[in-house]
Amino acid sequence: MSLQVEKLEHNMAKLTIEVPAEDVEKALQAAYLKERKRISLPGFRKGKVPRQMIEKMYGPEVFYDDAANHMISEAYGKAYDECGLEIVSQPKVEVTQLEKGKPFIFTAEVAVKPEVTLGEYKGLKVEKSDVEVTDEEVDAEIEKERERNARTVEVTDRAVQDKDEVTLDFEGFVDGEAFEGGKGEDYPLTIGSGAFIPGFEDQLIGAEIGKEMEVNVTFPEEYQAKDLAGKEAVFKCTVKAIKVKELPELDDDFASDVSEEGETMEEYRAEVRGKLKERKESAAKEKKENQAVEQAAANAEIDLPEPMVELQARQMADDFARRIMQQGMSLEQYFQFTGLTEEKMMEELKPQAEKRIRTRLVLEAIVAAENIEVSDERLEEELKKMADAYQMEVDKLKEFMGENEKKQMKEDIAVQEAVTLITEAAVEE
């Protein structure tokens, strides 16, 4: 195999790969041996037709595709290792010569990891975050905990009020005709939740248990069911049960039940204030990091090759597909529910993909500029933390990790140290 490398604009390169004629013959013979069992000709048993007869009948190109795919896979793998380039995309392959008795020649156009010209990354100006906790914020957090500890009781002596939890039978009609999906029985609904179309829940206020009533609404123009969008509808509704949340009293008994440390409301309020303070400080640190990193990335010059961005967007789309599959939904169902298409999703992901690549490349460049190195001892510390998180022995964790994984961990730690460096050097205003 011979290889020629041509540098192109915008961090692209073209590899011209030539496979010797004798290897082409071997690939054609291998393709014949793979396919012959499927081919039959009069006068020959199936799978016993000579290659020359098949090529005479169907043309010498009959085995070209299989042979080419095999040679491209093998030769490109060797070229990838030999070219000396840091390739960051899938190859765009084009066959330029494939003929019996001649070398096989093809080209592979690839994106190459771009160089980074760093701009300012120290002394960057970032917003100063307020981490003080107000009494109102403490009250709101305690009220959330109170809501979480509320008990639900059934009400039978009054009509529906705002915030009630009702059990509802309903059926919807448009122009006097029931429509598909417009019927529900024993449906749980919290009044004021906004779960139904605008106006529906408000009209249930005042409804009495067991008495049928009508709710008149108009479907929004952008409603997901196009045949109902913008149309007026009547829902016949019957409230079957009303339940309300009964909130606990804000006293020392409540505090001792929900507090991790305190026994009184005063101690519980101090505990809540402390946790809110920690949360705000953590959020402020993250915000400072994000602002500093974003500015450092914006100040750098990088000529990103488009295929590199496309590959990152594809990986992000694949990650998303795996996440929703874990939730029991296929990507096709997601597209159906949202109205998105694969093409539109990829276009929407590209800006995020570009930002992710730019950020990583700039941080790696800062690691190099600052000579940040990660020692084996530092790696050991991180492995210990990871092992603790998985509740396993460090040595057992190491058994699952190869040298490449350890190398990647060191690179990730170095990048995080670069984040810390530019964040600590940033100036809050």
Buried (B, 14 or more C-beta within 10 A) or exposed (E): BEBEBEEEEEBBBBBBBBBEBEBBEBBBEBBBEEBBEEBEBEEBEEEEBEBEEBBEEEEBEBBBEBBBEBBBEBBBEEBBEEBEBEBBBEBEBEBEEBEBEEBBBBBBBBBBBBEBEBEEBBEBEBEEBEBEBEEEBBEEBBEEBBEEEEEEEEBEEEBBBEEBBBBBBBBBBBEEEEBEEBBBEEBEBBBBEEEBBEEBBBBBBEBEBEEEBEBEBBBEEEBEEEEBEEBEBBBBBBBEBBBBBEEBEBEBEBBBEBBEEBEBBEBBBBBBBEBBBEEBEEEBEEBBBBBBBBBBBEBBEBEBBBBBBBBBBBEBBEEBBEEEEEEEBEBEEBBEEEEEEEEEBBEEBBEEBBBBBBBBBBBBBBBEEBEBEBEEEBBEEBBEEBBEEEEEEEEEBBEEEEEEEBEEBBBEBBBBBBBEBBBEEBEEE
